[in-house]
Each structure stands twice: as C-alpha cells, then as structure tokens.
Amino acid sequence: MKLFFAVFAVAACAAVVLTGFASAGGLTDTTVTIHVDGRDYSGKVKSPRQRCVNERKVKLIKQVGERGGGDDIKIATDLADSDGEWSTGNTGSRGKHYARAPKIPDKCKGDASRTLRTEF
C-alpha cells in the first residue's frame, strides 16, 4: 500500500511539472480583424484563451508607404471587451489602415489585421 501511494505521489508531481513546462513553453495564438463603416473602425480579437481577448489593447494604425516600414502612424487605441469586440469610433482618417494587437509577453502572440483602404 505504501508503494502505491509513493508511486501515485511521484506521478502527480510529474504531471504538475510537465503541465507547467507545457504552458510556459509557448504563447497563445491571437487573431485581430478590422472593419470600417463610414469613418468608424472596429473589429474583433480572437483567441482560444480568454486572457488573450478580454481588455486586450488594439491599435489602429495608418499605413504610410510600405506596411511596417517604420513610418506608420498610430491613430487610436481601444481595449477589447470580453467578447473581443473593439471600436475606435469616428477617427476622421482616410487612407490605408490596419489594426494591431501587440504581443503580451509570456502569454499571448501578437497579430495585425489586413489593410483596409478608405476613401470618403
């Protein structure tokens, strides 16, 4: 009986340690989308883990020249709600825009949406 409990205890400890390594080893995937209705920009943050969605910072970026070329301009930010919905409202900005959800260190991967071109 003592041997049974000893083996059970070792197995339980090993499971806890392996679970810790598995969760510490990788960042959770994140996807961010963007939509425009007139001058209102909105979208959704999606992830299999709620901690990567709720209150996730999303930046609305105006593309200048080549995307990610270092001269893009942050227009607005918002925090996603518990359903992942975000909205910057009426920015009054036209041109090329995309949304970015920055990486959360040791937790969630970052992502950038497709680029939209708006003319109004």
C-alpha positions as CSV (number, residue, x, y, z in Angstrom):
1,M,0.0,0.0,0.0
2,K,2.9,2.4,0.8
3,L,4.4,1.6,-2.6
4,F,1.1,2.5,-4.2
5,F,0.9,5.9,-2.5
6,A,4.6,6.6,-3.3
7,V,4.1,5.8,-7.0
8,F,0.9,7.9,-7.0
9,A,2.7,10.9,-5.4
10,V,5.6,10.8,-7.9
11,A,3.1,10.5,-10.8
12,A,1.1,13.5,-9.5
13,C,4.2,15.6,-9.1
14,A,5.4,14.7,-12.5
15,A,2.1,15.7,-14.0
16,V,2.2,19.1,-12.3
17,V,5.8,19.8,-13.5
18,L,5.0,18.7,-17.1
19,T,1.9,20.9,-17.2
20,G,3.9,23.8,-16.1
21,F,6.5,23.3,-18.8
22,A,3.9,22.9,-21.5
23,S,2.1,26.1,-20.6
24,A,5.3,28.1,-20.2
25,G,6.7,26.8,-23.5
26,G,4.5,28.8,-25.9
27,L,2.4,31.8,-26.5
28,T,-1.3,31.5,-27.2
29,D,-2.4,32.4,-30.8
30,T,-4.3,35.6,-31.4
31,T,-6.1,37.0,-34.4
32,V,-7.3,40.5,-34.9
33,T,-9.8,41.7,-37.5
34,I,-10.8,45.1,-38.8
35,H,-13.9,46.6,-40.4
36,V,-14.9,50.1,-41.4
37,D,-18.3,51.6,-41.6
38,G,-18.1,55.1,-42.9
39,R,-15.4,56.6,-40.6
40,D,-15.9,54.1,-37.7
41,Y,-13.2,51.4,-37.3
42,S,-14.0,48.3,-35.4
43,G,-13.1,44.6,-35.2
44,K,-12.6,41.6,-33.1
45,V,-9.8,40.0,-31.1
46,K,-10.0,36.2,-31.2
47,S,-8.0,33.6,-29.2
48,P,-8.6,30.2,-27.6
49,R,-7.7,31.8,-24.2
50,Q,-9.9,34.5,-22.6
51,R,-6.9,36.2,-21.1
52,C,-5.7,37.0,-24.6
53,V,-9.1,38.6,-25.5
54,N,-10.6,40.5,-22.5
55,E,-9.2,44.0,-22.2
56,R,-6.7,43.4,-25.0
57,K,-5.1,46.6,-26.3
58,V,-5.8,47.2,-30.0
59,K,-4.1,49.9,-32.0
60,L,-5.5,51.5,-35.2
61,I,-2.5,52.2,-37.5
62,K,-2.5,54.4,-40.5
63,Q,-0.1,53.0,-43.1
64,V,2.3,55.4,-44.6
65,G,4.3,54.0,-47.6
66,E,5.1,50.3,-47.2
67,R,3.3,48.5,-44.3
68,G,5.5,48.2,-41.3
69,G,8.2,50.4,-42.9
70,G,8.7,52.4,-39.7
71,D,6.7,55.4,-40.7
72,D,3.2,54.1,-39.9
73,I,1.2,56.3,-37.5
74,K,-0.9,55.2,-34.5
75,I,-4.3,56.9,-34.9
76,A,-6.2,55.4,-32.0
77,T,-6.4,52.6,-29.4
78,D,-9.1,50.7,-27.7
79,L,-9.4,47.8,-25.3
80,A,-11.4,44.8,-26.5
81,D,-14.4,43.8,-24.3
82,S,-14.9,40.2,-23.0
83,D,-16.3,39.2,-26.4
84,G,-13.2,40.6,-28.2
85,E,-15.1,43.5,-29.7
86,W,-13.1,46.7,-30.1
87,S,-14.0,50.1,-31.7
88,T,-12.2,53.4,-32.2
89,G,-15.3,55.2,-33.3
90,N,-15.1,58.1,-35.9
91,T,-11.4,58.8,-36.5
92,G,-12.0,61.1,-39.4
93,S,-8.9,59.4,-41.0
94,R,-8.9,58.2,-44.6
95,G,-6.3,56.1,-46.4
96,K,-4.8,52.7,-45.6
97,H,-5.4,51.4,-42.1
98,Y,-4.8,48.2,-40.1
99,A,-5.3,47.0,-36.6
100,R,-2.6,45.6,-34.4
101,A,-2.9,43.6,-31.1
102,P,0.6,43.7,-29.6
103,K,2.1,40.6,-28.1
104,I,1.6,40.1,-24.3
105,P,5.0,38.8,-23.0
106,D,4.9,35.2,-21.8
107,K,1.2,34.9,-22.6
108,C,-0.2,35.8,-26.0
109,K,1.1,36.2,-29.5
110,G,0.5,39.5,-31.3
111,D,-1.3,39.9,-34.6
112,A,-2.1,42.5,-37.3
113,S,-5.2,42.6,-39.4
114,R,-5.4,43.0,-43.1
115,T,-5.0,46.6,-44.5
116,L,-8.2,48.5,-45.5
117,R,-8.3,51.4,-47.9
118,T,-10.9,54.1,-47.1
119,E,-11.9,57.0,-49.3
120,F,-14.6,59.4,-48.1
